[in-house]
Amino acid sequence: MNEKDYNGVVENCRLVDGNVFSMPITLDVCQERIDKLGLKPGARVALQDLRDDRFLAILTIDDIYKPDKSVILAAYHVWSGD
């Protein structure tokens, strides 16, 4: 999920194209790993199941960003119930 879609989902539960999307989905990777692997937009990465080494998916990186986690906390308080 790129940054624009991420922010739209957190703030309005909608993707940039207007489709409803209730939860932001991202792959959280530390800066050290990004640098070590040379990750950048346009690169392709494989997700691998470490239990049996099967490849689960191939993803194309659309965006690399650091989300504002305080916004997530605020959204949680607005949308969560008792």
Phi and psi restraints in degrees (value plus and minus 20) as a CYANA .aco file:
   2 ASN   PHI     -95.6   -55.6
   2 ASN   PSI     152.3   192.3
   3 GLU   PHI     -83.8   -43.8
   3 GLU   PSI     -59.6   -19.6
   4 LYS   PHI     -84.3   -44.3
   4 LYS   PSI     -65.2   -25.2
   5 ASP   PHI     -85.2   -45.2
   5 ASP   PSI     -61.9   -21.9
   6 TYR   PHI     -75.9   -35.9
   6 TYR   PSI     -71.7   -31.7
   7 ASN   PHI     -84.0   -44.0
   7 ASN   PSI     -58.9   -18.9
   8 GLY   PHI     -82.9   -42.9
   8 GLY   PSI     -60.2   -20.2
   9 VAL   PHI     -88.9   -48.9
   9 VAL   PSI     -64.7   -24.7
  10 VAL   PHI     -83.2   -43.2
  10 VAL   PSI     -61.8   -21.8
  11 GLU   PHI    -104.6   -64.6
  11 GLU   PSI     -55.7   -15.7
  12 ASN   PHI    -153.6  -113.6
  12 ASN   PSI     -17.6    22.4
  13 CYS   PHI      38.9    78.9
  13 CYS   PSI      13.8    53.8
  14 ARG   PHI    -160.2  -120.2
  14 ARG   PSI     123.9   163.9
  15 LEU   PHI     -95.5   -55.5
  15 LEU   PSI     147.7   187.7
  16 VAL   PHI     -76.8   -36.8
  16 VAL   PSI     -54.5   -14.5
  17 ASP   PHI     -98.5   -58.5
  17 ASP   PSI     -19.1    20.9
  18 GLY   PHI      77.2   117.2
  18 GLY   PSI     -31.9     8.1
  19 ASN   PHI     -87.4   -47.4
  19 ASN   PSI     121.9   161.9
  20 VAL   PHI     -91.3   -51.3
  20 VAL   PSI     115.6   155.6
  21 PHE   PHI    -170.1  -130.1
  21 PHE   PSI      93.7   133.7
  22 SER   PHI    -103.7   -63.7
  22 SER   PSI     -41.1    -1.1
  23 MET   PHI    -159.9  -119.9
  23 MET   PSI     108.8   148.8
  24 PRO   PHI     -88.8   -48.8
  24 PRO   PSI     116.3   156.3
  25 ILE   PHI    -141.8  -101.8
  25 ILE   PSI     100.3   140.3
  26 THR   PHI    -157.4  -117.4
  26 THR   PSI     147.6   187.6
  27 LEU   PHI    -132.0   -92.0
  27 LEU   PSI      85.3   125.3
  28 ASP   PHI    -100.6   -60.6
  28 ASP   PSI      97.6   137.6
  29 VAL   PHI    -151.0  -111.0
  29 VAL   PSI     113.8   153.8
  30 CYS   PHI     -92.1   -52.1
  30 CYS   PSI     136.3   176.3
  31 GLN   PHI     -79.6   -39.6
  31 GLN   PSI     -55.5   -15.5
  32 GLU   PHI     -79.8   -39.8
  32 GLU   PSI     -63.5   -23.5
  33 ARG   PHI     -90.0   -50.0
  33 ARG   PSI     -58.3   -18.3
  34 ILE   PHI     -77.8   -37.8
  34 ILE   PSI     -67.2   -27.2
  35 ASP   PHI     -86.4   -46.4
  35 ASP   PSI     -64.8   -24.8
  36 LYS   PHI     -82.0   -42.0
  36 LYS   PSI     -60.0   -20.0
  37 LEU   PHI    -110.9   -70.9
  37 LEU   PSI     -26.3    13.7
  38 GLY   PHI      46.5    86.5
  38 GLY   PSI      14.7    54.7
  39 LEU   PHI     -89.8   -49.8
  39 LEU   PSI     120.0   160.0
  40 LYS   PHI    -179.6  -139.6
  40 LYS   PSI     140.8   180.8
  41 PRO   PHI     -75.0   -35.0
  41 PRO   PSI     116.1   156.1
  42 GLY   PHI      77.2   117.2
  42 GLY   PSI     -40.6    -0.6
  43 ALA   PHI     -92.0   -52.0
  43 ALA   PSI     131.4   171.4
  44 ARG   PHI    -129.2   -89.2
  44 ARG   PSI     117.5   157.5
  45 VAL   PHI    -150.3  -110.3
  45 VAL   PSI     129.7   169.7
  46 ALA   PHI    -125.4   -85.4
  46 ALA   PSI     115.3   155.3
  47 LEU   PHI    -113.3   -73.3
  47 LEU   PSI     108.2   148.2
  48 GLN   PHI    -143.0  -103.0
  48 GLN   PSI     116.3   156.3
  49 ASP   PHI     -99.1   -59.1
  49 ASP   PSI      94.5   134.5
  50 LEU   PHI     -92.4   -52.4
  50 LEU   PSI     -33.1     6.9
  51 ARG   PHI     -92.4   -52.4
  51 ARG   PSI     -56.7   -16.7
  52 ASP   PHI    -157.8  -117.8
  52 ASP   PSI      -7.8    32.2
  53 ASP   PHI      44.0    84.0
  53 ASP   PSI      -4.9    35.1
  54 ARG   PHI     -94.6   -54.6
  54 ARG   PSI     123.9   163.9
  55 PHE   PHI    -103.0   -63.0
  55 PHE   PSI     110.8   150.8
  56 LEU   PHI    -117.2   -77.2
  56 LEU   PSI     -54.0   -14.0
  57 ALA   PHI    -186.1  -146.1
  57 ALA   PSI     138.2   178.2
  58 ILE   PHI    -137.5   -97.5
  58 ILE   PSI     104.4   144.4
  59 LEU   PHI    -132.6   -92.6
  59 LEU   PSI     124.0   164.0
  60 THR   PHI    -122.9   -82.9
  60 THR   PSI     104.9   144.9
  61 ILE   PHI     -91.7   -51.7
  61 ILE   PSI     101.6   141.6
  62 ASP   PHI    -114.3   -74.3
  62 ASP   PSI     -53.8   -13.8
  63 ASP   PHI    -178.7  -138.7
  63 ASP   PSI     126.5   166.5
  64 ILE   PHI    -144.1  -104.1
  64 ILE   PSI     102.4   142.4
  65 TYR   PHI    -175.3  -135.3
  65 TYR   PSI     144.2   184.2
  66 LYS   PHI    -130.8   -90.8
  66 LYS   PSI      91.6   131.6
  67 PRO   PHI     -89.1   -49.1
  67 PRO   PSI     131.6   171.6
  68 ASP   PHI    -102.3   -62.3
  68 ASP   PSI      79.0   119.0
  69 LYS   PHI     -90.7   -50.7
  69 LYS   PSI     -37.0     3.0
  70 SER   PHI     -87.9   -47.9
  70 SER   PSI     -49.7    -9.7
  71 VAL   PHI     -87.3   -47.3
  71 VAL   PSI     -59.1   -19.1
  72 ILE   PHI     -82.5   -42.5
  72 ILE   PSI     -64.0   -24.0
  73 LEU   PHI     -82.1   -42.1
  73 LEU   PSI     -63.3   -23.3
  74 ALA   PHI     -82.2   -42.2
  74 ALA   PSI     -63.6   -23.6
  75 ALA   PHI     -83.8   -43.8
  75 ALA   PSI     -59.2   -19.2
  76 TYR   PHI     -79.2   -39.2
  76 TYR   PSI     -64.6   -24.6
  77 HIS   PHI     -86.7   -46.7
  77 HIS   PSI     -53.5   -13.5
  78 VAL   PHI     -91.1   -51.1
  78 VAL   PSI     -64.6   -24.6
  79 TRP   PHI    -111.8   -71.8
  79 TRP   PSI     -35.7     4.3
  80 SER   PHI     -98.2   -58.2
  80 SER   PSI     133.8   173.8
  81 GLY   PHI    -127.9   -87.9
  81 GLY   PSI     158.6   198.6
